[in-house]
Protein backbone atom coordinates (compact mmCIF):
# COMPACT_ATOMS: atom_id res chain seq x y z
CA UNK A 1 0.00 0.00 0.00
CA UNK A 2 2.74 2.43 1.00
CA UNK A 3 4.78 1.44 -2.03
CA UNK A 4 1.84 2.27 -4.30
CA UNK A 5 1.46 5.67 -2.67
CA UNK A 6 5.19 6.35 -2.99
CA UNK A 7 5.12 5.34 -6.64
CA UNK A 8 2.14 7.61 -7.32
CA UNK A 9 3.80 10.50 -5.50
CA UNK A 10 7.05 9.94 -7.38
CA UNK A 11 5.19 9.80 -10.69
CA UNK A 12 3.31 13.01 -9.81
CA UNK A 13 6.51 14.87 -8.90
CA UNK A 14 8.38 13.63 -11.96
CA UNK A 15 5.46 14.60 -14.15
CA UNK A 16 5.48 18.16 -12.80
CA UNK A 17 9.25 18.39 -13.22
CA UNK A 18 9.04 17.24 -16.83
CA UNK A 19 6.18 19.62 -17.56
CA UNK A 20 8.14 22.54 -16.08
CA UNK A 21 5.68 23.18 -13.24
CA UNK A 22 8.42 22.42 -10.70
CA UNK A 23 12.02 23.54 -11.18
CA UNK A 24 14.92 22.02 -9.29
CA UNK A 25 17.91 24.02 -8.18
CA UNK A 26 21.35 22.53 -8.28
CA UNK A 27 23.35 22.19 -5.11
CA UNK A 28 25.61 24.95 -6.40
CA UNK A 29 22.67 27.36 -6.61
CA UNK A 30 21.66 26.50 -3.04
CA UNK A 31 25.25 27.01 -1.89
CA UNK A 32 25.48 30.36 -3.69
CA UNK A 33 22.23 31.57 -2.12
CA UNK A 34 23.39 30.51 1.31
CA UNK A 35 26.76 32.21 0.88
CA UNK A 36 25.05 35.34 -0.46
CA UNK A 37 22.76 35.51 2.56
CA UNK A 38 25.66 34.93 4.93
CA UNK A 39 27.68 37.67 3.24
CA UNK A 40 24.74 40.06 3.47
CA UNK A 41 24.29 39.30 7.19
CA UNK A 42 28.00 39.81 7.86
CA UNK A 43 28.14 43.07 5.90
CA UNK A 44 25.04 44.44 7.64
CA UNK A 45 26.43 43.50 11.05
CA UNK A 46 29.78 45.16 10.28
CA UNK A 47 27.98 48.32 9.11
CA UNK A 48 25.92 48.41 12.30
CA UNK A 49 29.09 48.09 14.42
CA UNK A 50 30.77 50.79 12.34
CA UNK A 51 27.90 53.27 12.65
CA UNK A 52 27.68 52.71 16.39
CA UNK A 53 31.41 53.37 16.66
CA UNK A 54 31.02 56.52 14.53
CA UNK A 55 28.25 57.67 16.88
CA UNK A 56 30.52 57.27 19.92
CA UNK A 57 33.32 59.02 18.05
CA UNK A 58 31.07 61.93 17.04
CA UNK A 59 29.70 62.72 20.50
CA UNK A 60 33.16 62.37 22.05
CA UNK A 61 35.20 64.38 19.54
CA UNK A 62 32.81 67.17 18.51
CA UNK A 63 31.17 69.93 20.55
CA UNK A 64 27.87 68.04 20.84
CA UNK A 65 28.08 67.01 24.51
CA UNK A 66 29.82 70.25 25.51
CA UNK A 67 26.53 72.16 25.25
CA UNK A 68 24.95 70.06 28.00
CA UNK A 69 27.43 71.61 30.44
CA UNK A 70 25.34 74.80 30.21
CA UNK A 71 22.31 73.00 31.67
CA UNK A 72 18.83 73.42 30.21
CA UNK A 73 19.95 76.38 28.11
CA UNK A 74 22.32 74.15 26.20
CA UNK A 75 19.76 71.50 25.23
CA UNK A 76 18.74 73.18 21.97
CA UNK A 77 22.36 73.56 20.87
CA UNK A 78 22.91 69.89 21.77
CA UNK A 79 19.92 68.82 19.67
CA UNK A 80 21.07 70.97 16.74
CA UNK A 81 24.44 69.24 16.64
CA UNK A 82 23.17 65.72 17.35
CA UNK A 83 24.28 63.10 14.74
CA UNK A 84 20.83 62.14 13.46
CA UNK A 85 22.13 60.65 10.20
CA UNK A 86 24.44 58.27 12.03
CA UNK A 87 21.64 57.14 14.37
CA UNK A 88 19.24 56.58 11.44
CA UNK A 89 21.86 54.58 9.53
CA UNK A 90 22.58 52.53 12.68
CA UNK A 91 18.88 51.69 13.18
CA UNK A 92 18.47 50.71 9.50
CA UNK A 93 21.53 48.44 9.73
CA UNK A 94 20.13 46.70 12.83
CA UNK A 95 16.73 46.16 11.19
CA UNK A 96 18.39 44.85 8.03
CA UNK A 97 20.67 42.39 9.78
CA UNK A 98 17.76 41.20 11.97
CA UNK A 99 15.60 40.58 8.90
CA UNK A 100 18.38 38.70 7.10
CA UNK A 101 19.05 36.51 10.14
CA UNK A 102 15.36 35.62 10.30
CA UNK A 103 15.60 34.54 6.67
CA UNK A 104 18.52 32.21 7.40
CA UNK A 105 18.14 28.52 8.16
CA UNK A 106 19.69 28.64 11.62
CA UNK A 107 17.77 31.30 13.55
CA UNK A 108 14.50 31.63 11.65
CA UNK A 109 12.55 30.08 14.56
CA UNK A 110 13.84 32.65 17.06
CA UNK A 111 11.58 35.57 17.96
CA UNK A 112 12.42 38.89 16.35
CA UNK A 113 12.72 40.62 19.73
CA UNK A 114 15.33 38.11 20.94
CA UNK A 115 17.36 38.58 17.77
CA UNK A 116 17.26 42.37 18.14
CA UNK A 117 18.37 42.23 21.78
CA UNK A 118 21.23 39.87 20.92
CA UNK A 119 22.32 42.12 18.06
CA UNK A 120 22.20 45.32 20.12
CA UNK A 121 24.36 43.75 22.84
CA UNK A 122 26.85 42.37 20.31
CA UNK A 123 27.01 45.55 18.23
CA UNK A 124 27.40 47.72 21.33
CA UNK A 125 30.27 45.55 22.56
CA UNK A 126 32.20 45.46 19.28
CA UNK A 127 31.47 49.13 18.55
CA UNK A 128 32.81 50.10 21.97
CA UNK A 129 35.92 48.00 21.37
CA UNK A 130 36.61 49.94 18.19
CA UNK A 131 36.90 53.15 20.21
CA UNK A 132 40.33 51.90 21.29
CA UNK A 133 41.45 52.05 17.65
CA UNK A 134 41.71 54.99 15.23
CA UNK A 135 39.22 53.54 12.73
CA UNK A 136 36.67 56.35 13.14
CA UNK A 137 39.31 59.08 12.98
CA UNK A 138 40.71 57.53 9.80
CA UNK A 139 37.20 57.49 8.30
CA UNK A 140 36.76 61.16 9.23
CA UNK A 141 40.05 62.11 7.56
CA UNK A 142 39.23 60.10 4.43
CA UNK A 143 35.73 61.59 4.23
CA UNK A 144 37.22 65.05 3.61
CA UNK A 145 39.41 63.91 0.72
CA UNK A 146 37.66 64.66 -2.56
CA UNK A 147 39.41 61.80 -4.36
CA UNK A 148 38.66 59.22 -1.66
CA UNK A 149 35.73 56.76 -1.61
CA UNK A 150 35.25 57.83 2.01
CA UNK A 151 33.93 61.23 0.84
CA UNK A 152 30.45 59.68 0.68
CA UNK A 153 30.52 59.47 4.48
CA UNK A 154 31.18 63.21 4.84
CA UNK A 155 27.54 64.09 5.69
CA UNK A 156 27.75 61.64 8.61
CA UNK A 157 31.02 63.05 9.94
CA UNK A 158 30.40 66.79 9.58
CA UNK A 159 28.62 68.70 12.35
CA UNK A 160 26.37 71.54 11.12
CA UNK A 161 28.55 74.51 10.18
CA UNK A 162 26.06 77.08 11.46
CA UNK A 163 23.65 76.58 14.35
CA UNK A 164 21.02 78.89 15.75
CA UNK A 165 21.80 78.21 19.41
CA UNK A 166 25.41 77.09 19.70
CA UNK A 167 28.91 77.84 18.45
CA UNK A 168 32.37 76.39 18.93
CA UNK A 169 35.72 77.53 17.63
CA UNK A 170 39.08 79.21 18.17
CA UNK A 171 39.38 82.88 19.11
CA UNK A 172 41.06 84.73 16.25
CA UNK A 173 40.97 88.17 17.81
CA UNK A 174 39.35 89.95 20.76
CA UNK A 175 37.65 93.30 20.27
CA UNK A 176 35.59 95.73 22.32
CA UNK A 177 32.46 93.73 23.11
CA UNK A 178 32.99 91.19 20.37
CA UNK A 179 35.14 88.22 19.38
CA UNK A 180 36.19 87.03 15.95
CA UNK A 181 36.10 83.23 16.01
CA UNK A 182 37.55 80.64 13.68
CA UNK A 183 34.75 78.14 13.07
CA UNK A 184 34.26 75.31 10.56
CA UNK A 185 32.22 77.80 8.49
CA UNK A 186 34.90 80.53 8.59
CA UNK A 187 35.54 83.67 10.63
CA UNK A 188 32.44 84.71 12.56
CA UNK A 189 31.54 87.61 14.80
CA UNK A 190 30.42 86.78 18.34
CA UNK A 191 28.74 89.56 20.30
CA UNK A 192 29.74 89.11 23.96
CA UNK A 193 28.19 92.25 25.44
CA UNK A 194 25.72 90.11 27.41
CA UNK A 195 28.54 88.17 29.06
CA UNK A 196 29.79 89.26 32.48
CA UNK A 197 33.28 90.75 32.21
CA UNK A 198 34.49 88.44 34.97
CA UNK A 199 33.67 85.44 32.76
CA UNK A 200 35.64 86.97 29.89
CA UNK A 201 38.93 87.21 31.79
CA UNK A 202 40.10 83.82 30.49
CA UNK A 203 39.08 84.66 26.92
CA UNK A 204 42.09 85.41 24.73
CA UNK A 205 43.43 84.83 21.24
CA UNK A 206 44.09 81.21 20.37
CA UNK A 207 41.80 79.67 23.00
CA UNK A 208 38.94 77.33 22.19
CA UNK A 209 35.47 78.35 23.28
CA UNK A 210 32.00 76.84 23.32
CA UNK A 211 29.08 79.24 23.53
CA UNK A 212 25.30 79.19 23.59
CA UNK A 213 23.06 82.04 22.48
CA UNK A 214 21.25 82.97 19.30
CA UNK A 215 22.09 83.76 15.69
CA UNK A 216 21.21 87.15 14.24
CA UNK A 217 21.97 87.19 10.53
CA UNK A 218 25.53 85.93 10.31
CA UNK A 219 26.44 87.15 13.77
CA UNK A 220 26.23 85.05 16.92
CA UNK A 221 24.98 86.75 20.09
CA UNK A 222 26.43 84.87 23.08
CA UNK A 223 24.49 84.40 26.30
CA UNK A 224 27.04 82.12 27.94
CA UNK A 225 30.58 81.22 27.03
CA UNK A 226 33.12 78.71 28.29
CA UNK A 227 36.79 78.16 27.50
CA UNK A 228 37.63 74.51 26.69
CA UNK A 229 40.75 72.60 25.74
CA UNK A 230 41.25 71.74 22.09
CA UNK A 231 41.57 68.12 23.25
CA UNK A 232 37.91 68.33 24.33
CA UNK A 233 36.73 68.94 20.76
CA UNK A 234 39.48 67.53 18.51
CA UNK A 235 37.18 66.94 15.53
CA UNK A 236 36.19 70.64 15.48
CA UNK A 237 39.89 71.51 15.72
CA UNK A 238 40.73 69.34 12.68
CA UNK A 239 37.85 70.82 10.68
CA UNK A 240 39.01 74.37 11.47
CA UNK A 241 42.58 73.48 10.49
CA UNK A 242 41.33 72.25 7.11
CA UNK A 243 39.26 75.40 6.60
CA UNK A 244 42.08 77.81 7.53
CA UNK A 245 44.96 75.91 5.96
CA UNK A 246 47.52 78.46 4.71
CA UNK A 247 45.88 81.47 6.38
CA UNK A 248 49.18 82.66 7.92
CA UNK A 249 50.72 83.18 4.47
CA UNK A 250 49.58 86.80 4.48
CA UNK A 251 50.63 87.54 8.05
CA UNK A 252 53.46 89.90 9.02
CA UNK A 253 54.19 89.53 12.72
CA UNK A 254 50.85 89.93 14.54
CA UNK A 255 49.35 91.77 11.57
CA UNK A 256 47.22 89.69 9.18
CA UNK A 257 46.95 91.61 5.92
CA UNK A 258 45.28 89.01 3.71
CA UNK A 259 42.02 87.20 4.30
CA UNK A 260 40.45 85.03 1.57
CA UNK A 261 36.82 85.97 1.01
CA UNK A 262 35.65 82.36 1.40
CA UNK A 263 36.66 82.26 5.08
CA UNK A 264 34.84 85.48 6.05
CA UNK A 265 31.37 84.58 7.26
CA UNK A 266 30.14 88.12 7.81
CA UNK A 267 27.27 90.22 6.49
CA UNK A 268 27.78 91.50 2.95
CA UNK A 269 28.28 95.12 4.03
CA UNK A 270 30.81 94.19 6.74
CA UNK A 271 32.60 91.76 4.44
CA UNK A 272 32.93 94.36 1.69
CA UNK A 273 34.18 96.94 4.19
CA UNK A 274 36.84 94.51 5.51
CA UNK A 275 38.01 93.67 1.99
CA UNK A 276 38.43 97.35 1.11
CA UNK A 277 40.25 97.95 4.39
CA UNK A 278 42.65 95.07 3.74
CA UNK A 279 43.35 96.42 0.25
CA UNK A 280 44.65 99.55 2.00
CA UNK A 281 47.23 97.26 3.67
CA UNK A 282 45.77 97.61 7.14
CA UNK A 283 45.83 94.82 9.71
CA UNK A 284 42.79 92.57 9.93
CA UNK A 285 42.27 93.49 13.59
CA UNK A 286 42.01 97.18 12.69
CA UNK A 287 39.65 96.37 9.82
CA UNK A 288 37.39 94.41 12.15
CA UNK A 289 37.27 97.37 14.52
CA UNK A 290 36.45 99.78 11.72
CA UNK A 291 33.87 97.67 9.92
CA UNK A 292 32.20 95.44 12.48
CA UNK A 293 31.95 97.80 15.40
CA UNK A 294 31.17 101.09 13.66
CA UNK A 295 27.40 100.72 14.12
CA UNK A 296 27.59 99.90 17.87
CA UNK A 297 29.48 102.78 19.40
HUJORA-V934316 format. One record per backbone hydrogen bond with DSSP energy under -0.5 kcal/mol. CO is the residue of the C=O (numbers start at 1). NH is the residue of the N-H. If there is no record, write none. Layout:
BEGIN
co/nh
CO/NH
CO/NH
END
This chain:
BEGIN
co/nh
1/5
2/6
3/7
4/8
5/9
6/10
7/11
8/12
9/13
10/14
11/15
12/16
13/17
14/18
15/19
16/20
16/21
16/22
17/20
26/30
27/31
28/32
29/33
30/34
31/35
32/36
33/37
34/38
35/39
36/40
37/41
38/42
39/43
40/44
41/45
42/46
43/47
44/48
45/49
46/50
47/51
48/52
49/53
50/54
51/55
52/56
53/57
54/58
55/59
56/60
57/61
58/62
59/65
61/235
61/236
63/67
64/67
65/68
66/69
67/70
68/71
70/73
71/74
72/75
74/78
75/79
76/80
77/81
79/82
82/84
83/87
84/88
85/89
86/90
87/91
88/92
89/93
90/94
91/95
92/96
93/97
94/98
95/99
96/100
97/101
98/102
99/103
100/104
101/104
101/107
107/110
111/115
112/116
113/117
114/118
115/119
116/120
117/121
118/122
119/123
120/124
121/125
122/126
123/127
124/128
125/129
126/130
127/131
128/131
129/132
130/133
134/138
135/139
136/140
137/141
138/142
139/143
140/144
141/144
142/145
144/146
145/148
148/151
149/152
150/153
151/154
153/156
153/157
154/157
154/158
157/159
164/215
165/213
166/163
167/211
169/209
170/182
171/206
173/180
175/177
177/192
177/193
178/175
179/181
179/190
180/172
180/173
181/183
181/188
182/170
183/186
186/183
187/265
188/181
189/191
189/220
190/179
190/192
191/222
192/195
196/199
196/200
197/200
198/201
200/203
202/204
204/207
207/171
208/228
209/169
210/226
211/167
212/223
212/224
214/221
216/219
219/216
219/221
220/191
220/222
221/214
224/212
226/210
228/208
229/232
229/233
230/233
231/234
233/237
234/238
235/239
236/240
237/241
238/242
239/243
240/244
242/245
244/247
246/249
247/250
248/251
250/257
251/253
252/255
254/256
255/252
255/257
256/284
260/263
261/264
263/187
263/265
264/266
267/271
268/272
269/273
270/274
271/275
272/276
273/277
274/278
275/279
276/280
277/280
277/282
278/281
283/287
284/288
285/289
286/290
287/291
288/292
288/293
289/293
293/296
293/297
END
